[in-house]
Amino acid sequence: MITGKNYIGSQLLASGDKTFKTFNPQLNIENPWQFTEATADEIKLAATVANKAFLSFQKCTGKEKALFLRTIAEEILALGDSLLDVYCQESGLPRGRAEGERGRTIGQLNAFADLVAEGSWVEATIDTAIPDRVPLPKVDIRKMMRPLGTVVVFGSSNFPFAYSTAGGDTASALAAGCPVIVKSHPMHAGTSEMVASAVVKAAQKTNMPEGVFSNLNSSGIEVGVQLVQDPLVKAVGFTGSIKGGRALYDLAAKRPEPIPVFAEMGSINPVVILPEVLKQNSEKWAGACAGSVTLGAGQFCTNPGLILAVKDENLKVFTEQLASEILKIAPSCMLNPSIHLNYKVNNQELSSQIGVQVVAAYDESENPNYALQKILTVSGKDFLENPVLHKEVFGPFSIVVQCENESELVAIINKLEGQLTGTILAEDNEIDNFESVVDALGNRVGRIIFNGMPTGVEVCPAMVHGGPYPSSSDSRFTAVGIDSIKRWVRPFSYQNWPDAQLPEALQNENPLGISRLVNNVQTNNPV
């Protein structure tokens, strides 16, 4: 049941007078539920109860947090088809996508449960004392990761499950021992409330402290601004636009106590096609690129918005094949009329730039919120000289850049802003001859792909979903995979502390049996 209220801990509150509804982009009508935006007092209450919860939640054992996370997963599944129905009504995404994304969310929760149950993630490091060291004695120093405090998570528009209420940011923060306040995305507030009910129920079942999780409604920016500025909030997780992420980053930096904002933002994910693969396999890769550009109406942060290659007859053939393939694919629904409008505006802005030619443009659709895919082409010189062409267009859109030679190709890569991914399409032995291209691309991205499309982010320990600014606000961290827990912790040392008073991870006998670095040797043994 959707109430339209705000979860503040286990309480459902709605004392404000500002209300809004979500929208069904497939039917082009408002959904029936009405949501009440959180008031300033409710926001402050959520921060207050989260801060109180932190005092005990940070001391929960790994096994206790693991049970909490696994129970969240169980409660989400228990919501059944009703949750999937609301997801589809609020996003316009198909049922199969809803099921797949729910599965990914469940997998993320269980992966973090496994991580904290085992326990070695805290990176326990022990340097034992040497009291008779000359000329000065060495003290006993022991270090491990410690949670930051309350984390605010901003739900993303394009992943109502996996990057939202109980998605990767929330799962990793809870695993770290940080209470979470979710600012739900206004486009899928109903989905968020239902998932929040599962989290709250799991918290109650596993005896987590009241206030360990809250979910607040918002129709604009005011709720998010107040949350980021609240002195009890200690970190922020965000997935969305460069404009939104940068605004939050600046707000957090201007606080009397600045806090980290881990924002995954814009990316055009360049695909570099080397000459021999264009000669041998252009038709295959034209089809793959068309499928990747249009997948999910192009509403993925790893959508390939830029295709780079050296100009020759083979590139001309590839571009024609890409145009043909892109027009074979039926348009699909975007998440919301506002996203659809932004796509049309940005699409038209880039299409009207000097030197740009339209290669293919799908120009018919009976559905009002369906994105019409488009492929442009431009010379390397014009691309280099016009920063507007470097702009991300969120939707099924890509530009083929015709470079004069390898030097211009490298110059273009070097001129790009930071990206989440970069792709090289090449024959097996061809890549050895383009070291400068590979090196340049590696310096601009967080993940480099060989002979594959960038859409699709495997949730696994080796995945890096981040990159140089502005693809993310801090390229040292990933937003996907178990290492994303490192965003919500800080290193903390104990000096000459009594063994019995140390956290179990640092005690001499190693009661948790975890792997630790003891006097520069990795071991599970006692000290």
Buried (B, 14 or more C-beta within 10 A) or exposed (E): EBBBBBBBBBBBBBEBEBEBBBBBBBBEEEBEBBBBBBBEEBBBBBBBBBBBBBEEBBEBEBBBBBBBBBBBBBBBBEBEEEBBBBBBBBBBBBEEBBBBBBEBBBBBBBBBBBBBBBBBBBBBBBBEEEEEEEEEEEEBBBBBBBBBBBBBBBBBBBBBBBBBBBBBBBBBBBBBBBBBBBBBBBBBBBBBBBBBBBBBBBBEBBEBBBBBBBBBBBBEEBBBBBBBBBEBBBBBBBBBBBEBBBBBBEBBEEEEEEBBBBBBBBBBBBBBBBBBBBBBBBBEBBBBBBBBBBBBBBBBBBBBBBBBBBBEEBBBBBBBBBBBBBBEBEBBBBBBEBBBEBBBEBBEEBBEBEEBEEBBBBEEBEBEBBBBBBBBBBBBBBBBEBEEBBBBBBBBBBBBBBBEEBEBBBBBBBBBBBBBBBBBBBBEEBBEEBEBBBEBBBEBBBBBBEBBBBBEBEBEEEBBBBBBBBBBBBBEBBBBBBBBBBBBBEEEEBEEBEEEEBBBBBBBEBEBBBBBBBEEEEEEEEB
